[in-house]
Amino acid sequence: MNAESYETDLRRRAARFAALGDPIRLAIVERLAVTDCAPSDLEKRLGIRSNLLAHHLEILEAAGWVERHRSAGAGRRRYV
């Protein structure tokens, strides 16, 4: 790995871990490490409103920590 690609990779990893610097985002990732959750379940568990949860999920998704998907059944519910 050359110096330039190492520097790029280092910055990418730093940005990824920086996303966990907020206690709410860290709690989300810790919960999702155990099981998938519907956003409403995360809202209740963390005691936060849906707009704040959406904000944190966007940051975590952009950093590569979470993915959103539809349920395998009817496809109506979304999970993180």
N, CA, C and O atoms as a GROMACS GRO file, in nm:
protein
  320
    1MET      N    1   0.085  -0.116   0.000
    1MET     CA    2   0.000   0.000   0.000
    1MET      C    3   0.090   0.124   0.000
    1MET      O    4   0.180   0.136   0.083
    2ASN      N    5   0.065   0.212  -0.093
    2ASN     CA    6   0.148   0.334  -0.098
    2ASN      C    7   0.098   0.436   0.004
    2ASN      O    8  -0.009   0.420   0.062
    3ALA      N    9   0.177   0.539   0.024
    3ALA     CA   10   0.147   0.639   0.128
    3ALA      C   11   0.015   0.710   0.103
    3ALA      O   12  -0.059   0.738   0.197
    4GLU      N   13  -0.015   0.738  -0.022
    4GLU     CA   14  -0.139   0.810  -0.053
    4GLU      C   15  -0.261   0.724  -0.024
    4GLU      O   16  -0.357   0.773   0.036
    5SER      N   17  -0.260   0.598  -0.065
    5SER     CA   18  -0.376   0.512  -0.038
    5SER      C   19  -0.388   0.481   0.110
    5SER      O   20  -0.499   0.465   0.161
    6TYR      N   21  -0.275   0.473   0.180
    6TYR     CA   22  -0.280   0.453   0.326
    6TYR      C   23  -0.347   0.573   0.393
    6TYR      O   24  -0.431   0.556   0.481
    7GLU      N   25  -0.309   0.693   0.350
    7GLU     CA   26  -0.367   0.815   0.408
    7GLU      C   27  -0.518   0.822   0.382
    7GLU      O   28  -0.595   0.859   0.470
    8THR      N   29  -0.559   0.785   0.261
    8THR     CA   30  -0.701   0.784   0.226
    8THR      C   31  -0.776   0.683   0.312
    8THR      O   32  -0.884   0.713   0.363
    9ASP      N   33  -0.719   0.565   0.327
    9ASP     CA   34  -0.782   0.461   0.408
    9ASP      C   35  -0.788   0.503   0.554
    9ASP      O   36  -0.888   0.479   0.622
   10LEU      N   37  -0.684   0.566   0.603
   10LEU     CA   38  -0.682   0.612   0.741
   10LEU      C   39  -0.792   0.715   0.766
   10LEU      O   40  -0.860   0.710   0.869
   11ARG      N   41  -0.809   0.808   0.674
   11ARG     CA   42  -0.914   0.910   0.688
   11ARG      C   43  -1.053   0.846   0.681
   11ARG      O   44  -1.143   0.887   0.755
   12ARG      N   45  -1.070   0.750   0.595
   12ARG     CA   46  -1.200   0.680   0.582
   12ARG      C   47  -1.232   0.608   0.713
   12ARG      O   48  -1.345   0.616   0.761
   13ARG      N   49  -1.136   0.539   0.769
   13ARG     CA   50  -1.159   0.468   0.894
   13ARG      C   51  -1.184   0.564   1.010
   13ARG      O   52  -1.267   0.537   1.096
   14ALA      N   53  -1.112   0.676   1.013
   14ALA     CA   54  -1.133   0.776   1.119
   14ALA      C   55  -1.275   0.832   1.112
   14ALA      O   56  -1.340   0.850   1.214
   15ALA      N   57  -1.323   0.860   0.990
   15ALA     CA   58  -1.459   0.912   0.973
   15ALA      C   59  -1.561   0.807   1.017
   15ALA      O   60  -1.663   0.841   1.077
   16ARG      N   61  -1.534   0.682   0.987
   16ARG     CA   62  -1.626   0.575   1.025
   16ARG      C   63  -1.636   0.564   1.177
   16ARG      O   64  -1.746   0.554   1.232
   17PHE      N   65  -1.523   0.568   1.244
   17PHE     CA   66  -1.526   0.558   1.390
   17PHE      C   67  -1.576   0.686   1.456
   17PHE      O   68  -1.630   0.681   1.566
   18ALA      N   69  -1.559   0.799   1.391
   18ALA     CA   70  -1.610   0.925   1.446
   18ALA      C   71  -1.762   0.922   1.457
   18ALA      O   72  -1.819   0.987   1.544
   19ALA      N   73  -1.828   0.846   1.370
   19ALA     CA   74  -1.973   0.835   1.375
   19ALA      C   75  -2.019   0.774   1.507
   19ALA      O   76  -2.134   0.794   1.548
   20LEU      N   77  -1.932   0.699   1.573
   20LEU     CA   78  -1.968   0.636   1.700
   20LEU      C   79  -1.939   0.726   1.819
   20LEU      O   80  -1.959   0.686   1.934
   21GLY      N   81  -1.893   0.848   1.794
   21GLY     CA   82  -1.858   0.941   1.900
   21GLY      C   83  -1.976   0.997   1.976
   21GLY      O   84  -1.958   1.059   2.081
   22ASP      N   85  -2.095   0.978   1.926
   22ASP     CA   86  -2.216   1.024   1.994
   22ASP      C   87  -2.274   0.906   2.073
   22ASP      O   88  -2.287   0.797   2.019
   23PRO      N   89  -2.310   0.927   2.200
   23PRO     CA   90  -2.362   0.817   2.282
   23PRO      C   91  -2.487   0.749   2.225
   23PRO      O   92  -2.503   0.628   2.238
   24ILE      N   93  -2.574   0.826   2.161
   24ILE     CA   94  -2.695   0.766   2.103
   24ILE      C   95  -2.657   0.675   1.988
   24ILE      O   96  -2.710   0.564   1.976
   25ARG      N   97  -2.567   0.720   1.902
   25ARG     CA   98  -2.526   0.637   1.788
   25ARG      C   99  -2.454   0.512   1.835
   25ARG      O  100  -2.474   0.404   1.779
   26LEU      N  101  -2.372   0.524   1.937
   26LEU     CA  102  -2.305   0.406   1.992
   26LEU      C  103  -2.407   0.308   2.048
   26LEU      O  104  -2.394   0.187   2.028
   27ALA      N  105  -2.508   0.358   2.118
   27ALA     CA  106  -2.614   0.271   2.173
   27ALA      C  107  -2.691   0.202   2.061
   27ALA      O  108  -2.727   0.085   2.074
   28ILE      N  109  -2.716   0.272   1.952
   28ILE     CA  110  -2.786   0.212   1.837
   28ILE      C  111  -2.704   0.096   1.782
   28ILE      O  112  -2.756  -0.013   1.761
   29VAL      N  113  -2.575   0.120   1.758
   29VAL     CA  114  -2.489   0.016   1.700
   29VAL      C  115  -2.476  -0.103   1.796
   29VAL      O  116  -2.477  -0.218   1.752
   30GLU      N  117  -2.464  -0.076   1.926
   30GLU     CA  118  -2.456  -0.186   2.022
   30GLU      C  119  -2.582  -0.269   2.021
   30GLU      O  120  -2.575  -0.392   2.028
   31ARG      N  121  -2.698  -0.205   2.013
   31ARG     CA  122  -2.824  -0.279   2.009
   31ARG      C  123  -2.835  -0.360   1.881
   31ARG      O  124  -2.878  -0.476   1.884
   32LEU      N  125  -2.797  -0.301   1.770
   32LEU     CA  126  -2.810  -0.370   1.642
   32LEU      C  127  -2.706  -0.480   1.623
   32LEU      O  128  -2.719  -0.564   1.534
   33ALA      N  129  -2.604  -0.480   1.705
   33ALA     CA  130  -2.506  -0.589   1.701
   33ALA      C  131  -2.568  -0.719   1.750
   33ALA      O  132  -2.520  -0.828   1.718
   34VAL      N  133  -2.676  -0.707   1.828
   34VAL     CA  134  -2.744  -0.823   1.884
   34VAL      C  135  -2.856  -0.871   1.793
   34VAL      O  136  -2.872  -0.992   1.773
   35THR      N  137  -2.933  -0.778   1.737
   35THR     CA  138  -3.048  -0.816   1.654
   35THR      C  139  -3.092  -0.698   1.567
   35THR      O  140  -3.062  -0.583   1.597
   36ASP      N  141  -3.162  -0.729   1.460
   36ASP     CA  142  -3.225  -0.624   1.379
   36ASP      C  143  -3.339  -0.564   1.460
   36ASP      O  144  -3.398  -0.630   1.546
   37CYS      N  145  -3.369  -0.438   1.434
   37CYS     CA  146  -3.480  -0.370   1.502
   37CYS      C  147  -3.557  -0.285   1.404
   37CYS      O  148  -3.502  -0.234   1.306
   38ALA      N  149  -3.685  -0.270   1.431
   38ALA     CA  150  -3.764  -0.170   1.361
   38ALA      C  151  -3.730  -0.035   1.422
   38ALA      O  152  -3.701  -0.028   1.542
   39PRO      N  153  -3.733   0.071   1.345
   39PRO     CA  154  -3.704   0.203   1.402
   39PRO      C  155  -3.790   0.236   1.523
   39PRO      O  156  -3.742   0.297   1.618
   40SER      N  157  -3.917   0.196   1.521
   40SER     CA  158  -4.004   0.224   1.636
   40SER      C  159  -3.954   0.156   1.763
   40SER      O  160  -3.968   0.210   1.872
   41ASP      N  161  -3.895   0.037   1.748
   41ASP     CA  162  -3.838  -0.032   1.864
   41ASP      C  163  -3.718   0.044   1.919
   41ASP      O  164  -3.701   0.056   2.040
   42LEU      N  165  -3.636   0.096   1.830
   42LEU     CA  166  -3.520   0.175   1.873
   42LEU      C  167  -3.564   0.304   1.942
   42LEU      O  168  -3.505   0.346   2.042
   43GLU      N  169  -3.667   0.368   1.888
   43GLU     CA  170  -3.719   0.491   1.950
   43GLU      C  171  -3.759   0.465   2.094
   43GLU      O  172  -3.723   0.541   2.184
   44LYS      N  173  -3.835   0.357   2.115
   44LYS     CA  174  -3.882   0.324   2.250
   44LYS      C  175  -3.765   0.289   2.341
   44LYS      O  176  -3.758   0.336   2.455
   45ARG      N  177  -3.677   0.207   2.293
   45ARG     CA  178  -3.564   0.160   2.375
   45ARG      C  179  -3.473   0.274   2.417
   45ARG      O  180  -3.426   0.278   2.531
   46LEU      N  181  -3.450   0.368   2.324
   46LEU     CA  182  -3.358   0.478   2.351
   46LEU      C  183  -3.428   0.602   2.406
   46LEU      O  184  -3.362   0.694   2.455
   47GLY      N  185  -3.560   0.605   2.399
   47GLY     CA  186  -3.636   0.720   2.449
   47GLY      C  187  -3.614   0.845   2.366
   47GLY      O  188  -3.602   0.955   2.421
   48ILE      N  189  -3.608   0.829   2.234
   48ILE     CA  190  -3.588   0.946   2.146
   48ILE      C  191  -3.700   0.952   2.043
   48ILE      O  192  -3.769   0.853   2.018
   49ARG      N  193  -3.716   1.069   1.984
   49ARG     CA  194  -3.820   1.089   1.883
   49ARG      C  195  -3.773   1.039   1.747
   49ARG      O  196  -3.653   1.022   1.724
   50SER      N  197  -3.868   1.016   1.658
   50SER     CA  198  -3.838   0.958   1.527
   50SER      C  199  -3.746   1.046   1.443
   50SER      O  200  -3.662   0.994   1.370
   51ASN      N  201  -3.763   1.178   1.451
   51ASN     CA  202  -3.677   1.265   1.369
   51ASN      C  203  -3.532   1.260   1.416
   51ASN      O  204  -3.441   1.266   1.333
   52LEU      N  205  -3.509   1.250   1.547
   52LEU     CA  206  -3.372   1.238   1.597
   52LEU      C  207  -3.314   1.102   1.562
   52LEU      O  208  -3.197   1.093   1.524
   53LEU      N  209  -3.393   0.998   1.572
   53LEU     CA  210  -3.346   0.865   1.533
   53LEU      C  211  -3.309   0.863   1.385
   53LEU      O  212  -3.205   0.808   1.348
   54ALA      N  213  -3.392   0.922   1.301
   54ALA     CA  214  -3.364   0.927   1.157
   54ALA      C  215  -3.231   0.997   1.130
   54ALA      O  216  -3.152   0.952   1.046
   55HIS      N  217  -3.206   1.106   1.200
   55HIS     CA  218  -3.080   1.179   1.186
   55HIS      C  219  -2.961   1.088   1.219
   55HIS      O  220  -2.865   1.081   1.143
   56HIS      N  221  -2.968   1.020   1.332
   56HIS     CA  222  -2.858   0.933   1.374
   56HIS      C  223  -2.842   0.814   1.279
   56HIS      O  224  -2.729   0.774   1.249
   57LEU      N  225  -2.952   0.758   1.232
   57LEU     CA  226  -2.943   0.646   1.139
   57LEU      C  227  -2.880   0.687   1.006
   57LEU      O  228  -2.805   0.610   0.947
   58GLU      N  229  -2.911   0.806   0.960
   58GLU     CA  230  -2.849   0.856   0.836
   58GLU      C  231  -2.698   0.865   0.850
   58GLU      O  232  -2.624   0.826   0.759
   59ILE      N  233  -2.651   0.916   0.963
   59ILE     CA  234  -2.507   0.926   0.987
   59ILE      C  235  -2.444   0.788   0.994
   59ILE      O  236  -2.339   0.765   0.934
   60LEU      N  237  -2.507   0.696   1.065
   60LEU     CA  238  -2.453   0.560   1.078
   60LEU      C  239  -2.455   0.486   0.945
   60LEU      O  240  -2.364   0.409   0.915
   61GLU      N  241  -2.558   0.508   0.867
   61GLU     CA  242  -2.567   0.442   0.736
   61GLU      C  243  -2.459   0.497   0.642
   61GLU      O  244  -2.394   0.420   0.571
   62ALA      N  245  -2.438   0.627   0.642
   62ALA     CA  246  -2.335   0.688   0.557
   62ALA      C  247  -2.196   0.640   0.597
   62ALA      O  248  -2.108   0.629   0.512
   63ALA      N  249  -2.176   0.611   0.726
   63ALA     CA  250  -2.046   0.564   0.773
   63ALA      C  251  -2.029   0.413   0.756
   63ALA      O  252  -1.921   0.359   0.782
   64GLY      N  253  -2.134   0.345   0.713
   64GLY     CA  254  -2.125   0.202   0.689
   64GLY      C  255  -2.151   0.114   0.810
   64GLY      O  256  -2.117  -0.005   0.809
   65TRP      N  257  -2.210   0.169   0.915
   65TRP     CA  258  -2.236   0.090   1.036
   65TRP      C  259  -2.370   0.017   1.031
   65TRP      O  260  -2.383  -0.090   1.090
   66VAL      N  261  -2.469   0.072   0.962
   66VAL     CA  262  -2.601   0.009   0.959
   66VAL      C  263  -2.653   0.004   0.816
   66VAL      O  264  -2.608   0.078   0.728
   67GLU      N  265  -2.749  -0.086   0.796
   67GLU     CA  266  -2.821  -0.096   0.669
   67GLU      C  267  -2.969  -0.105   0.702
   67GLU      O  268  -3.007  -0.156   0.807
   68ARG      N  269  -3.051  -0.056   0.613
   68ARG     CA  270  -3.196  -0.067   0.630
   68ARG      C  271  -3.249  -0.165   0.526
   68ARG      O  272  -3.200  -0.168   0.413
   69HIS      N  273  -3.348  -0.245   0.565
   69HIS     CA  274  -3.406  -0.341   0.472
   69HIS      C  275  -3.552  -0.364   0.507
   69HIS      O  276  -3.595  -0.340   0.619
   70ARG      N  277  -3.626  -0.411   0.410
   70ARG     CA  278  -3.768  -0.443   0.430
   70ARG      C  279  -3.780  -0.582   0.490
   70ARG      O  280  -3.692  -0.666   0.474
   71SER      N  281  -3.891  -0.605   0.559
   71SER     CA  282  -3.914  -0.737   0.619
   71SER      C  283  -3.928  -0.840   0.508
   71SER      O  284  -3.971  -0.810   0.397
   72ALA      N  285  -3.891  -0.962   0.540
   72ALA     CA  286  -3.899  -1.070   0.443
   72ALA      C  287  -4.044  -1.110   0.416
   72ALA      O  288  -4.074  -1.165   0.310
   73GLY      N  289  -4.134  -1.084   0.511
   73GLY     CA  290  -4.275  -1.122   0.495
   73GLY      C  291  -4.344  -1.036   0.393
   73GLY      O  292  -4.322  -1.049   0.273
   74ALA      N  293  -4.428  -0.947   0.441
   74ALA     CA  294  -4.508  -0.862   0.352
   74ALA      C  295  -4.426  -0.747   0.294
   74ALA      O  296  -4.469  -0.684   0.197
   75GLY      N  297  -4.313  -0.720   0.351
   75GLY     CA  298  -4.229  -0.611   0.300
   75GLY      C  299  -4.279  -0.475   0.344
   75GLY      O  300  -4.235  -0.373   0.290
   76ARG      N  301  -4.369  -0.471   0.439
   76ARG     CA  302  -4.425  -0.343   0.482
   76ARG      C  303  -4.341  -0.277   0.589
   76ARG      O  304  -4.326  -0.154   0.590
   77ARG      N  305  -4.285  -0.356   0.679
   77ARG     CA  306  -4.202  -0.300   0.786
   77ARG      C  307  -4.058  -0.289   0.737
   77ARG      O  308  -4.010  -0.368   0.656
   78ARG      N  309  -3.992  -0.187   0.788
   78ARG     CA  310  -3.849  -0.170   0.759
   78ARG      C  311  -3.771  -0.199   0.885
   78ARG      O  312  -3.814  -0.170   0.996
   79TYR      N  313  -3.656  -0.258   0.866
   79TYR     CA  314  -3.568  -0.291   0.978
   79TYR      C  315  -3.431  -0.229   0.955
   79TYR      O  316  -3.392  -0.198   0.842
   80VAL      N  317  -3.359  -0.211   1.064
   80VAL     CA  318  -3.224  -0.159   1.059
   80VAL      C  319  -3.132  -0.271   1.103
   80VAL      O  320  -3.010  -0.253   1.107
   0.00000   0.00000   0.00000
